[in-house]
Amino acid sequence: MFRNYYHYFIAGLPDIFLDDTEVQFQMLDFKHELQEHLRPEDYKLVELLFLPYDNQKLLQFLDEDFENQNKLGNYSFEDFEIEFSDEKQGILPVYMYEFVEIFKDEELSKNINKSWENLLTEMYFDYVLETKNKFLKQWFEFNQNLTNILIGLNCRAYDFDVEKQIIGDNEVSKAIAKSNAKDFGLGVDLPYVSDIIIQAEKENLMAREKGLDQIKWDKVEEITLFDYFTIEVVLAYTIKLDMAYRWLELDEEKGHEMFSKVINDLKSGFEFSKEFAINGKNK
């Protein structure tokens, strides 16, 4: 299969680390650089990585919360206004139209037992896992598994019905829903489960989240170990830069505020505001 190579672009990228205290360029500027330098078919792959920001924005739009629009997504509130009107152009991923149909239809929504965040997250994963790019497929599968392991652990901690919260329907999600083992019986197939459990058990929430991001960081490096100057290297760099920026923008006060909200949401409505489960309207 023919592949595009980006020797000069990748060679010019500075090294980044999860605990960087400064990065030379803004994330939005980097996204514009990607659009300028990548071939259109490769930039379409990059857009998959930014869809979580669009998921957040879509929930805000449906909740009529138009403040603080994050510009890192692929679409704007104005796009949503058009796409969910008679002037629809069909520019959004198909799962977004399906989600909004369920959200707005009382008959369809009454059979949904997940929070809106978890439902949208599930539909997102179903969509992105259709990608033909091997790296992205591995990355999204890993993220879905990590998300479900955390859901399983939180369900145990707060005595929630895991089957109503689990995202997707694969062998890992089935094991999490059924197993009483500490590692859900996944330790052999998914060696990183034990690392996730160790991080999840930390009392310091900032340390917990940093540890989970380190697991993600290591996974990105693992699955691109033998890639050189390809779109996979660009995708991996984009993922790591996004994580590094999240920590650069998160001071201690904001961090405690954010994680307190996560726990309060968890106790009151069992919502997840992690990477793919965004705060918004809930059932």
Backbone bond lengths (Angstrom), bond angles and torsions (degrees), N, CA, C in turn:
res aa  C-N    CA-C-N  psi(-1)  N-CA   C-N-CA  omega(-1)  CA-C   N-CA-C  phi
1 M - - - 1.458 - - 1.524 109.50 -
2 F 1.335 116.36 135.60 1.466 120.96 -179.68 1.524 110.23 -68.59
3 R 1.325 117.00 136.17 1.453 121.40 179.24 1.513 109.76 -126.25
4 N 1.333 115.35 146.70 1.454 121.03 175.19 1.523 109.37 -89.82
5 Y 1.317 116.02 141.60 1.461 121.18 178.38 1.526 109.72 -119.03
6 Y 1.337 115.28 146.56 1.461 121.24 -174.90 1.529 109.69 -129.78
7 H 1.325 115.23 62.06 1.461 120.84 -173.99 1.525 112.41 -57.69
8 Y 1.330 117.58 -53.11 1.458 120.65 -173.55 1.517 111.55 -70.70
9 F 1.322 115.95 -39.13 1.463 119.67 -179.40 1.525 110.81 -64.08
10 I 1.321 117.44 -48.09 1.462 121.43 -178.34 1.527 111.10 -68.37
11 A 1.329 116.57 -39.33 1.465 119.89 -179.88 1.523 111.67 -62.12
12 G 1.324 116.82 -26.39 1.463 120.74 -178.52 1.513 114.26 -88.36
13 L 1.327 118.48 -2.12 1.459 120.90 -178.27 1.531 110.49 -80.44
14 P 1.320 118.03 129.37 1.477 119.26 177.96 1.518 110.96 -72.58
15 D 1.314 116.49 153.96 1.460 120.95 175.50 1.524 109.62 -65.62
16 I 1.311 115.99 144.11 1.463 120.39 175.54 1.529 108.96 -130.83
17 F 1.336 114.64 153.96 1.454 121.51 179.49 1.518 108.28 -135.71
18 L 1.322 116.58 153.34 1.459 120.71 -176.00 1.519 112.03 -59.76
19 D 1.335 117.28 -33.42 1.453 120.31 -177.43 1.527 112.50 -100.54
20 D 1.336 117.38 25.33 1.461 120.66 176.39 1.528 110.12 -57.82
21 T 1.320 116.21 142.26 1.463 120.65 175.74 1.525 111.41 -100.40
22 E 1.324 116.57 -4.73 1.466 120.47 178.69 1.525 108.38 -159.26
23 V 1.341 115.90 139.72 1.458 121.63 175.51 1.523 107.53 -125.35
24 Q 1.327 116.88 144.35 1.457 120.91 -168.98 1.525 114.44 -74.80
25 F 1.323 118.35 -14.32 1.466 119.48 -177.74 1.514 109.95 -146.79
26 Q 1.329 115.85 157.96 1.455 121.57 -179.70 1.520 111.00 -78.12
27 M 1.330 116.14 150.45 1.458 121.16 -178.73 1.522 111.46 -60.42
28 L 1.325 116.72 -41.53 1.464 120.10 -179.70 1.526 110.83 -65.15
29 D 1.329 116.93 -38.72 1.465 120.48 176.50 1.522 110.61 -63.20
30 F 1.332 116.10 -40.41 1.460 119.77 178.97 1.533 110.65 -64.05
31 K 1.312 116.96 -39.51 1.461 120.72 177.50 1.531 110.84 -60.58
32 H 1.330 116.56 -40.55 1.463 120.23 177.09 1.524 111.16 -65.49
33 E 1.334 116.11 -37.51 1.462 120.22 176.60 1.530 111.17 -62.78
34 L 1.305 116.50 -40.45 1.460 120.73 177.92 1.522 110.56 -61.28
35 Q 1.315 116.50 -44.55 1.462 120.36 -179.29 1.522 110.91 -63.02
36 E 1.323 115.88 -34.13 1.461 120.48 -178.47 1.531 112.35 -75.98
37 H 1.319 117.48 -37.69 1.466 120.74 -170.66 1.532 114.68 -98.04
38 L 1.321 117.84 -22.74 1.461 119.55 -177.31 1.520 111.25 -88.67
39 R 1.317 114.73 151.46 1.463 119.18 172.96 1.530 108.58 -67.94
40 P 1.333 117.58 148.59 1.475 120.68 -174.58 1.518 114.06 -52.48
41 E 1.339 117.24 -39.55 1.470 119.43 -178.68 1.526 111.52 -67.54
42 D 1.342 117.03 -29.39 1.460 120.15 177.80 1.527 111.42 -80.78
43 Y 1.329 116.80 -34.99 1.460 118.59 177.38 1.526 110.49 -65.42
44 K 1.315 118.55 -28.89 1.463 121.55 175.41 1.526 110.53 -60.02
45 L 1.322 116.83 -34.18 1.466 120.94 176.59 1.526 110.39 -68.54
46 V 1.324 116.64 -41.32 1.466 120.82 176.94 1.520 110.52 -58.44
47 E 1.315 116.91 -40.39 1.467 120.86 -178.14 1.530 112.10 -59.32
48 L 1.322 117.26 -30.05 1.467 120.26 177.52 1.523 111.23 -61.40
49 L 1.337 116.39 -33.91 1.462 120.75 -179.02 1.527 112.22 -72.07
50 F 1.324 117.07 -24.01 1.460 120.49 -178.09 1.525 112.74 -96.07
51 L 1.320 118.16 -1.94 1.456 120.76 179.30 1.530 113.86 -61.12
52 P 1.342 121.11 -31.25 1.464 118.58 176.14 1.526 113.37 -56.23
53 Y 1.339 117.12 -33.92 1.462 119.77 175.62 1.527 110.70 -66.60
54 D 1.330 115.96 -35.38 1.461 119.64 176.56 1.522 111.33 -69.94
55 N 1.329 116.64 -35.21 1.465 119.87 175.77 1.525 110.34 -60.18
56 Q 1.327 116.13 -44.96 1.460 121.28 177.80 1.528 109.86 -59.96
57 K 1.312 114.99 -45.04 1.466 120.01 -177.85 1.523 111.57 -66.42
58 L 1.320 116.66 -36.81 1.461 120.59 179.47 1.530 110.18 -64.48
59 L 1.334 117.52 -42.69 1.453 120.23 178.07 1.525 111.33 -64.95
60 Q 1.326 116.73 -37.82 1.459 120.27 174.99 1.530 110.66 -62.08
61 F 1.319 115.42 -44.13 1.466 120.99 -179.15 1.527 110.99 -60.64
62 L 1.309 116.57 -45.36 1.466 120.44 -178.79 1.523 111.38 -69.13
63 D 1.320 115.78 -26.63 1.462 120.70 178.37 1.531 111.51 -90.39
64 E 1.352 115.47 4.58 1.470 122.73 -179.67 1.529 111.38 56.57
65 D 1.314 114.59 37.94 1.461 121.74 176.28 1.520 107.34 -107.60
66 F 1.325 115.91 95.96 1.463 120.37 -172.24 1.524 113.47 -100.54
67 E 1.317 115.94 13.88 1.462 120.06 178.09 1.531 109.99 -86.76
68 N 1.314 115.46 154.03 1.475 122.34 171.60 1.521 112.79 54.48
69 Q 1.319 116.59 54.78 1.460 120.60 177.34 1.528 110.09 -70.54
70 N 1.329 117.47 120.96 1.462 121.63 178.69 1.531 109.10 -78.59
71 K 1.308 116.72 125.00 1.459 121.61 -174.83 1.526 113.63 -84.34
72 L 1.338 117.69 -0.97 1.458 119.63 -177.43 1.525 113.39 -78.23
73 G 1.313 117.61 -12.96 1.457 119.55 178.58 1.515 111.85 -72.58
74 N 1.313 114.77 178.07 1.471 120.81 179.19 1.519 112.37 -91.30
75 Y 1.339 117.03 -15.26 1.462 121.59 -174.03 1.516 110.29 -131.70
76 S 1.325 115.34 160.05 1.465 121.83 -179.01 1.521 110.31 -113.43
77 F 1.333 115.69 169.87 1.462 119.77 173.58 1.526 110.51 -58.26
78 E 1.337 115.61 -35.81 1.466 119.93 179.25 1.528 110.88 -63.56
79 D 1.334 116.32 -38.33 1.475 120.05 176.23 1.527 110.26 -61.54
80 F 1.326 115.95 -44.44 1.462 119.39 179.69 1.530 110.83 -63.08
81 E 1.326 116.18 -40.23 1.466 120.74 179.74 1.521 110.56 -57.00
82 I 1.337 116.04 -42.31 1.466 120.96 -179.95 1.517 111.36 -73.48
83 E 1.326 115.89 -45.35 1.468 120.35 -172.92 1.522 113.32 -68.04
84 F 1.319 117.18 -24.07 1.462 119.61 178.37 1.530 110.52 -108.56
85 S 1.341 112.94 40.92 1.460 121.68 176.42 1.522 108.31 -138.11
86 D 1.314 116.56 -176.74 1.469 121.41 178.47 1.523 112.01 -69.20
87 E 1.346 117.13 -10.54 1.473 121.52 -179.20 1.528 112.09 -94.84
88 K 1.292 117.17 15.76 1.463 123.33 -177.03 1.527 112.25 -47.44
89 Q 1.355 115.68 132.25 1.465 122.71 179.44 1.532 112.60 -106.64
90 G 1.320 117.04 -13.59 1.464 120.27 179.62 1.507 114.57 77.04
91 I 1.344 117.44 32.80 1.467 120.17 -175.75 1.527 113.05 -90.70
92 L 1.330 118.19 -12.96 1.461 121.15 -175.66 1.521 111.21 -87.62
93 P 1.334 117.57 158.69 1.468 120.28 171.98 1.521 109.64 -59.92
94 V 1.299 116.53 146.20 1.462 121.10 -172.70 1.525 112.17 -61.15
95 Y 1.331 117.97 -31.76 1.465 119.21 -176.83 1.527 111.78 -64.38
96 M 1.339 117.33 -27.43 1.458 119.97 -179.82 1.530 111.24 -69.03
97 Y 1.322 117.06 -39.69 1.469 120.20 176.96 1.529 109.97 -64.87
98 E 1.329 115.91 -41.34 1.467 120.25 -179.64 1.529 110.66 -64.94
99 F 1.337 115.81 -40.73 1.455 120.12 179.90 1.523 111.17 -63.10
100 V 1.321 116.51 -46.95 1.464 120.59 -177.98 1.524 110.61 -64.61
101 E 1.322 117.01 -35.00 1.465 119.99 177.38 1.536 110.19 -61.32
102 I 1.343 116.08 -43.87 1.461 119.96 178.35 1.527 110.56 -66.89
103 F 1.321 116.29 -43.15 1.462 122.40 -177.89 1.527 111.62 -58.46
104 K 1.316 115.89 -39.39 1.465 120.30 -173.96 1.526 113.77 -92.38
105 D 1.324 117.27 -12.15 1.459 120.86 -177.23 1.527 109.87 -99.77
106 E 1.293 116.62 113.14 1.470 120.71 -176.97 1.526 112.14 -60.97
107 E 1.330 116.88 -36.47 1.462 120.85 -178.97 1.526 111.24 -67.98
108 L 1.335 115.68 -42.23 1.467 119.92 179.72 1.528 111.74 -71.73
109 S 1.318 116.94 -40.62 1.464 120.42 -173.69 1.522 113.22 -73.51
110 K 1.324 118.10 -21.74 1.465 119.19 -177.55 1.529 112.46 -68.15
111 N 1.337 117.22 -18.12 1.467 120.83 178.91 1.526 112.97 -93.01
112 I 1.327 116.91 2.53 1.460 121.22 -178.83 1.524 109.08 -90.90
113 N 1.338 116.61 122.66 1.466 119.19 -179.73 1.528 112.59 -106.97
114 K 1.334 117.11 6.39 1.454 121.70 176.00 1.528 109.51 -98.16
115 S 1.319 116.32 160.21 1.459 119.77 169.19 1.529 107.56 -65.66
116 W 1.316 116.07 158.19 1.467 119.45 178.31 1.523 110.88 -59.41
117 E 1.346 116.11 -37.73 1.466 119.67 178.86 1.523 111.83 -59.84
118 N 1.326 115.39 -47.70 1.465 119.02 -178.26 1.519 112.00 -68.01
119 L 1.322 116.69 -36.04 1.461 119.27 177.82 1.523 110.75 -64.66
120 L 1.328 116.73 -45.82 1.465 120.13 179.28 1.525 110.78 -64.15
121 T 1.327 116.66 -38.65 1.461 121.19 176.57 1.523 111.02 -60.81
122 E 1.316 116.29 -44.73 1.465 121.17 178.94 1.524 111.11 -61.19
123 M 1.319 116.92 -44.26 1.466 120.89 -179.14 1.526 110.67 -68.44
124 Y 1.320 116.15 -34.17 1.462 121.10 175.90 1.525 110.78 -62.12
125 F 1.324 116.22 -49.52 1.459 119.31 -179.93 1.529 111.26 -61.54
126 D 1.321 117.46 -42.03 1.465 119.86 178.14 1.524 110.33 -57.24
127 Y 1.316 115.54 -37.15 1.475 120.78 -178.26 1.525 111.47 -72.80
128 V 1.332 117.42 -52.47 1.467 119.40 -173.90 1.524 112.35 -71.38
129 L 1.322 117.82 -24.83 1.464 119.87 179.28 1.519 113.04 -72.66
130 E 1.326 116.50 -4.95 1.460 120.96 173.38 1.526 111.96 -80.56
131 T 1.316 117.67 -6.59 1.463 120.88 -178.24 1.530 111.29 -59.45
132 K 1.315 115.28 147.05 1.466 121.06 177.63 1.528 111.72 -90.88
133 N 1.332 116.19 -8.73 1.456 119.51 -179.91 1.524 109.72 -75.28
134 K 1.317 117.05 121.47 1.462 122.05 -173.58 1.523 112.38 -62.04
135 F 1.333 116.71 -43.50 1.459 120.04 -179.63 1.520 110.89 -62.01
136 L 1.335 117.06 -49.68 1.457 119.65 -178.56 1.518 112.16 -62.99
137 K 1.321 116.02 -37.93 1.465 119.05 179.14 1.527 110.27 -61.73
138 Q 1.333 116.90 -44.69 1.463 120.31 177.49 1.524 111.30 -63.28
139 W 1.330 115.91 -41.25 1.461 120.56 -178.80 1.524 111.58 -65.12
140 F 1.317 117.43 -45.27 1.459 120.53 -179.46 1.530 111.66 -68.84
141 E 1.324 117.06 -37.51 1.470 120.07 176.29 1.527 110.20 -62.02
142 F 1.328 115.77 -44.38 1.461 120.79 177.97 1.529 110.79 -60.24
143 N 1.330 116.82 -45.56 1.461 120.65 -179.23 1.520 112.37 -64.04
144 Q 1.324 116.30 -39.80 1.458 119.28 177.43 1.526 110.18 -63.85
145 N 1.331 116.48 -43.04 1.465 120.28 179.23 1.526 111.23 -63.18
146 L 1.327 116.92 -45.02 1.457 120.84 179.84 1.526 110.27 -61.71
147 T 1.318 116.79 -44.80 1.465 121.13 178.88 1.519 110.72 -58.94
148 N 1.333 116.75 -44.00 1.468 120.42 -178.64 1.526 112.74 -69.96
149 I 1.320 116.89 -35.39 1.466 119.68 176.70 1.529 109.56 -62.73
150 L 1.327 117.08 -42.87 1.463 120.63 177.72 1.522 111.20 -65.16
151 I 1.320 116.38 -39.33 1.466 119.95 176.24 1.525 109.72 -60.71
152 G 1.334 116.08 -45.67 1.460 120.36 179.63 1.514 112.10 -60.27
153 L 1.325 117.24 -43.60 1.462 121.24 -179.71 1.528 111.15 -65.85
154 N 1.340 116.54 -41.07 1.462 120.16 179.41 1.526 111.73 -68.79
155 C 1.321 116.47 -34.96 1.467 119.87 176.88 1.529 110.36 -63.00
156 R 1.327 115.87 -41.07 1.462 119.35 177.15 1.525 110.79 -63.58
157 A 1.319 115.91 -42.62 1.463 120.31 -175.52 1.525 111.99 -67.05
158 Y 1.340 116.38 -35.42 1.463 119.94 -174.26 1.529 112.66 -113.63
159 D 1.317 116.10 11.60 1.466 121.86 174.51 1.526 112.60 56.77
160 F 1.350 116.09 49.51 1.461 122.14 174.62 1.523 109.65 -101.21
161 D 1.303 115.93 159.27 1.458 122.51 176.78 1.529 109.08 -77.81
162 V 1.323 116.47 105.50 1.465 120.62 -174.29 1.520 112.35 -64.00
163 E 1.331 117.39 -32.31 1.463 119.89 -177.83 1.520 112.29 -64.48
164 K 1.326 116.99 -23.55 1.460 120.34 179.06 1.521 112.34 -85.67
165 Q 1.329 116.89 -10.54 1.460 120.03 -175.36 1.527 113.42 -115.14
166 I 1.321 117.51 -19.26 1.454 121.63 -175.47 1.517 110.58 -61.28
167 I 1.319 116.35 146.81 1.462 122.51 -174.67 1.521 110.02 -108.17
168 G 1.328 116.57 118.14 1.461 120.99 177.91 1.515 112.36 87.83
169 D 1.314 114.42 177.69 1.460 120.83 -176.19 1.525 109.57 -139.94
170 N 1.338 115.20 81.28 1.467 119.74 175.73 1.525 108.43 -130.44
171 E 1.302 117.69 -175.72 1.464 120.56 -176.49 1.528 112.08 -63.48
172 V 1.331 116.22 -34.64 1.462 119.82 179.78 1.525 110.73 -68.52
173 S 1.328 117.20 -46.85 1.470 119.96 -179.50 1.531 110.80 -63.70
174 K 1.326 116.82 -36.21 1.471 120.24 177.97 1.523 110.96 -65.54
175 A 1.338 116.94 -41.04 1.465 120.91 179.39 1.527 110.70 -64.50
176 I 1.313 116.50 -42.24 1.460 120.70 -179.74 1.530 110.63 -63.67
177 A 1.329 115.61 -37.99 1.462 120.26 -178.63 1.527 112.65 -70.96
178 K 1.345 117.09 -27.59 1.470 120.31 -171.95 1.524 114.98 -107.98
179 S 1.335 117.64 -29.31 1.467 120.20 -169.76 1.527 112.64 -83.21
180 N 1.331 115.19 143.48 1.464 121.83 173.95 1.530 112.12 -100.93
181 A 1.338 116.94 -1.87 1.459 120.56 179.52 1.533 110.09 -67.16
182 K 1.331 116.39 151.09 1.461 119.97 -177.99 1.519 111.41 -56.98
183 D 1.356 116.28 -39.13 1.468 120.30 -179.51 1.521 111.57 -99.84
184 F 1.339 117.10 17.05 1.464 123.74 179.70 1.535 112.25 60.34
185 G 1.339 115.98 18.90 1.457 120.02 -178.81 1.516 113.42 71.72
186 L 1.354 116.42 20.03 1.465 121.06 -174.49 1.527 113.25 -107.19
187 G 1.328 116.90 0.32 1.458 120.27 -172.83 1.516 114.75 -58.43
188 V 1.334 117.61 -33.53 1.470 120.50 -178.86 1.521 110.64 -75.52
189 D 1.320 116.67 -46.95 1.466 120.92 -177.20 1.521 112.71 -76.05
190 L 1.332 116.88 -32.33 1.465 121.26 -178.24 1.532 108.67 -126.06
191 P 1.333 117.90 85.73 1.466 121.09 -175.79 1.527 113.88 -58.36
192 Y 1.342 117.31 -23.44 1.456 119.56 -177.28 1.534 112.87 -77.78
193 V 1.326 117.89 -5.16 1.470 120.60 -179.56 1.526 110.99 -58.06
194 S 1.322 116.59 -43.83 1.469 119.57 -178.33 1.528 110.92 -62.57
195 D 1.329 117.48 -37.37 1.471 120.78 178.36 1.533 110.71 -65.79
196 I 1.334 116.31 -40.21 1.462 120.19 178.56 1.524 110.16 -63.00
197 I 1.323 116.92 -43.19 1.467 121.07 -179.81 1.527 110.88 -62.69
198 I 1.336 116.63 -42.06 1.471 120.68 178.38 1.525 110.60 -59.20
199 Q 1.326 116.83 -45.88 1.465 120.37 -179.94 1.520 111.34 -67.26
200 A 1.333 116.54 -40.81 1.468 120.91 -177.48 1.522 111.98 -64.90
201 E 1.330 117.15 -24.67 1.460 120.80 -177.95 1.531 112.97 -86.07
202 K 1.319 117.99 -4.45 1.461 120.87 179.29 1.526 110.40 -68.49
203 E 1.319 116.63 136.29 1.461 121.05 179.54 1.521 111.27 -76.09
204 N 1.307 117.51 -34.43 1.460 121.70 178.62 1.529 108.65 -75.66
205 L 1.325 115.78 111.31 1.461 119.51 -172.92 1.519 113.34 -68.14
206 M 1.328 116.95 -34.25 1.459 119.21 177.25 1.529 110.25 -64.64
207 A 1.334 116.11 -43.89 1.466 120.76 178.39 1.521 110.14 -64.38
208 R 1.312 116.32 -37.10 1.472 121.70 178.68 1.524 110.74 -61.02
209 E 1.320 116.31 -49.59 1.462 120.03 -177.62 1.527 111.98 -68.47
210 K 1.333 116.20 -37.10 1.466 119.29 177.67 1.528 109.78 -64.97
211 G 1.327 116.33 -39.38 1.461 120.38 177.89 1.513 112.57 -64.14
212 L 1.332 116.98 -40.36 1.466 120.72 178.31 1.523 110.82 -66.80
213 D 1.332 116.33 -38.89 1.465 119.21 176.88 1.527 110.97 -65.97
214 Q 1.330 116.99 -34.04 1.466 119.52 177.53 1.528 110.45 -64.81
215 I 1.327 117.07 -37.28 1.462 120.51 176.16 1.530 110.02 -61.92
216 K 1.330 116.30 -42.70 1.465 120.46 177.98 1.531 110.85 -64.12
217 W 1.324 115.81 -43.51 1.468 122.05 -180.00 1.531 109.97 -58.58
218 D 1.322 115.88 -47.59 1.465 120.92 -179.71 1.529 110.94 -62.86
219 K 1.333 116.95 -36.82 1.460 120.90 179.92 1.525 110.39 -65.73
220 V 1.314 117.08 -42.38 1.469 120.96 177.47 1.520 110.43 -58.53
221 E 1.322 116.69 -45.21 1.468 120.16 -179.58 1.522 111.26 -66.67
222 E 1.310 116.17 -36.23 1.470 120.62 -179.92 1.521 111.73 -63.28
223 I 1.315 117.59 -44.97 1.475 119.46 -174.00 1.515 113.46 -86.06
224 T 1.360 116.87 -0.51 1.472 119.27 173.43 1.522 110.98 -119.39
225 L 1.326 116.89 18.31 1.460 121.68 -173.65 1.524 112.85 -56.65
226 F 1.325 116.60 -37.07 1.463 119.72 -175.20 1.524 112.50 -110.42
227 D 1.327 116.91 22.79 1.463 121.75 176.16 1.519 109.62 -100.69
228 Y 1.331 115.94 137.72 1.459 120.88 -179.28 1.526 109.42 -137.52
229 F 1.333 116.36 121.51 1.467 123.40 172.94 1.530 113.38 61.95
230 T 1.320 117.46 22.06 1.458 121.03 -179.70 1.520 110.43 -103.34
231 I 1.323 117.07 173.66 1.452 121.58 177.02 1.528 110.48 -61.36
232 E 1.335 117.16 -29.21 1.465 119.98 178.47 1.528 111.20 -61.51
233 V 1.322 117.43 -38.00 1.462 121.19 177.78 1.529 110.00 -65.78
234 V 1.320 116.66 -39.92 1.468 121.26 178.38 1.524 110.31 -65.28
235 L 1.316 116.72 -42.74 1.468 121.00 179.31 1.526 110.54 -63.36
236 A 1.330 116.28 -43.41 1.465 120.87 179.48 1.522 110.60 -62.56
237 Y 1.314 116.32 -42.57 1.470 120.82 179.58 1.526 109.83 -63.07
238 T 1.318 117.10 -40.83 1.466 121.68 179.82 1.521 110.76 -61.83
239 I 1.325 116.98 -43.64 1.465 121.43 178.91 1.530 110.27 -62.03
240 K 1.327 116.78 -45.99 1.459 120.16 -177.06 1.529 111.19 -68.72
241 L 1.319 116.67 -38.87 1.459 119.98 178.42 1.525 110.76 -63.58
242 D 1.310 116.54 -39.38 1.464 120.82 179.05 1.530 110.19 -62.43
243 M 1.333 117.19 -41.84 1.461 120.64 177.54 1.527 111.25 -65.50
244 A 1.341 116.42 -44.58 1.466 120.23 -179.07 1.520 110.73 -60.93
245 Y 1.328 117.23 -40.77 1.457 120.72 -179.90 1.519 111.90 -66.79
246 R 1.303 115.91 -35.85 1.463 118.71 179.24 1.524 110.60 -58.99
247 W 1.322 116.52 -39.25 1.466 119.77 -179.62 1.523 112.02 -78.61
248 L 1.319 117.53 -31.02 1.457 120.21 176.33 1.523 110.90 -62.71
249 E 1.330 116.75 -36.54 1.459 122.08 -176.13 1.524 112.53 -87.16
250 L 1.321 117.44 -4.00 1.460 121.60 -173.56 1.522 110.12 -107.31
251 D 1.326 116.76 93.54 1.460 118.17 175.90 1.523 109.24 -79.10
252 E 1.322 116.38 173.29 1.463 120.19 -172.81 1.525 111.91 -61.34
253 E 1.332 117.23 -42.00 1.463 120.17 -177.69 1.525 110.62 -64.93
254 K 1.338 116.55 -46.16 1.467 120.16 178.75 1.521 110.43 -64.91
255 G 1.324 115.65 -35.42 1.458 119.09 -179.69 1.520 111.90 -63.33
256 H 1.320 116.65 -47.08 1.463 119.17 178.80 1.526 111.14 -63.83
257 E 1.321 115.50 -38.46 1.471 119.78 178.69 1.519 110.89 -62.80
258 M 1.344 116.70 -44.51 1.455 121.40 -179.03 1.520 110.99 -65.06
259 F 1.327 117.04 -46.15 1.454 119.50 -175.53 1.527 112.30 -73.44
260 S 1.329 117.06 -28.38 1.466 119.53 173.10 1.513 110.11 -63.88
261 K 1.323 115.86 -38.71 1.466 119.80 178.38 1.521 110.91 -66.89
262 V 1.326 117.08 -38.33 1.467 120.41 177.56 1.523 110.15 -57.95
263 I 1.331 115.75 -47.86 1.462 119.58 -177.74 1.524 111.30 -66.94
264 N 1.339 117.23 -42.11 1.460 119.98 178.83 1.519 111.33 -62.38
265 D 1.340 116.14 -41.83 1.465 120.08 177.49 1.518 110.47 -63.62
266 L 1.324 114.64 -40.07 1.462 119.50 -179.06 1.517 110.73 -60.88
267 K 1.340 116.06 -44.85 1.454 120.18 -177.40 1.522 112.39 -71.12
268 S 1.340 116.95 -34.82 1.464 119.50 -173.97 1.520 113.45 -90.02
269 G 1.323 117.57 -36.55 1.456 118.34 -175.20 1.501 114.53 -138.60
270 F 1.332 116.43 5.18 1.454 122.13 -178.31 1.516 112.34 49.63
271 E 1.335 115.38 61.29 1.444 121.83 176.29 1.509 108.44 -111.92
272 F 1.304 115.56 154.70 1.452 120.37 178.75 1.528 108.74 -119.23
273 S 1.312 116.67 127.32 1.452 119.81 177.20 1.514 109.88 -111.11
274 K 1.320 115.77 40.06 1.444 120.13 177.64 1.509 109.32 -84.77
275 E 1.355 116.42 -159.96 1.459 119.51 -167.58 1.515 112.80 -54.03
276 F 1.344 118.45 -42.32 1.448 119.63 -174.82 1.521 112.97 -113.51
277 A 1.334 119.36 6.19 1.450 121.42 179.27 1.515 107.29 -118.44
278 I 1.323 115.88 103.64 1.446 120.99 -167.43 1.520 111.34 -102.05
279 N 1.331 115.69 146.88 1.464 119.46 178.76 1.509 110.74 -66.08
280 G 1.312 116.89 140.73 1.454 121.05 178.86 1.510 109.66 177.37
281 K 1.325 117.57 -151.64 1.449 120.94 -178.13 1.524 109.80 -72.08
282 N 1.317 116.71 139.37 1.456 121.13 -177.80 1.509 110.58 -120.28
283 K 1.320 112.85 157.38 1.443 117.73 175.53 1.524 109.91 -77.38
